[in-house]
Amino acid sequence: MLPQPDAAARQHSAALTAHIARDIAKAGGWIDFARYMELALYAPGLGYYAAGATKFGAAGDFVTAPELTPLFGRTVAHQVAQILGACGGDVVELGAGSGRLAIDLLGELARIDALPGRYRILEVSAELAARQRTAIAAAIPQLAGRVEWLSDIPHGLRGVVLANEVFDALPVHVVRWQGGAILERGVASDGARLVWETRPSAHPGLVAAARRLPIPADEDYTSEIGLAAPALVQSLGAALDCGALLFFDYGFPRAEYYHPQRTMGTLRAHYRHHALDDPFHWPGLCDLTAHVDFSALAEAGSAAGLTLAGYTSQANFLVNAGIAERIASPDTGTARLVESNAVQRLVSPAEMGELFKVIAFTRGIDLPLAGFIRGDRRHRL
């Protein structure tokens, strides 16, 4: 039994559903799933990330690595410091969530005397940006002056562009391969409900991308194709003069993503720490995600003239970057036990350690990145 939203939340979801239904009507009765996902997550004032409900942590719908333990941000800070040491500049974080990663990372960079010129947050949600300002000002008031918020990707970047669980929330198309045809699953309105409706795809770029994938022509197969994620990598690559792009997310290389046994894709809704198959469950109250095709990101980085500097599991990256050395060894009490359990979740193959991957691209720097010195998997992309 799933927790039921209160009356105000149900009213909010109904308002977003009506907003999406109007968009469907304007489009002639059908929209592709990427458009639905964009509205469900980012419609101004109504979408999941644009409205005021708690998203992160125990009181929200899911927990991200920075919320588990400050050791995640502190460990990532040492990889960031290595890159800043090579080219200087700023840190740009995409989608800073609760602000926890910024707090922990800046605190550790200050401790090791490796602060960036600025810490810049590109946040599409005004509501989340306001929460981030409040959290950062309360936790690290002495460093809050270094933080600024952006509304678009700045050009002439030097430093590090960082993203944790951003690419999984970018809109995806849902494609069905059936009898040699390429079909697209989209969204229609059936009275007060939103429903799936499948049509032959009229999107030439999507059809071309679908035909390049390793799926037999006669296979009955459904999965996602993300066109927004590679486009974002190319935009970031065009903006980067010197430094690195460093992304953490869950997903697979292409051969695993489109595995013959993964016939229904990876699309999920997340609601109060439950993973659901129905993307139309309480629109605006659920997060929508799809796993990341890291091969597509690697191809986009190459097309942007970037160097693929590393690809590995989150566990390998954090161990390489020294997370074990940062567990507070003198404390043998409850705090150390909690800290150790959180680290176990980050690195265990049964938890986040294997499902989550880390990928890095560089331009203008030529050094082996510390987080990838062992266990690099670029050959799998």
Protein Blocks (a to p, Z undefined) as FASTA:
>chain_A
ZZdddfklmmmmmmmmmmmmmmmmmnoopacfklmmmmmmmgghkamklmmbdfedjklm
bdcfklmpmklmmmmmmmmmmmmmmngpidddehjlnommmmmmmmmmmmnopacfbdcd
ddfblklmmmmmmmmmmmmmmlmmmpccdfbdcehiacjdddehkllmpccdddddeehi
acddddddehjaccddddddfbfklmmmmmmpccdfkbccdddddfklmmmmmmmmmmpm
bdcdddddddddfklmmgcklmnojbdcdeehiacfblkgoghjaccdddddfklmmmmm
mmnopacfbdcdfklmmmmnopmmmpcfklmcfklmmmmmmmmmmmmmklmmmmpccddd
dehiacddfklmgopaklmZZ
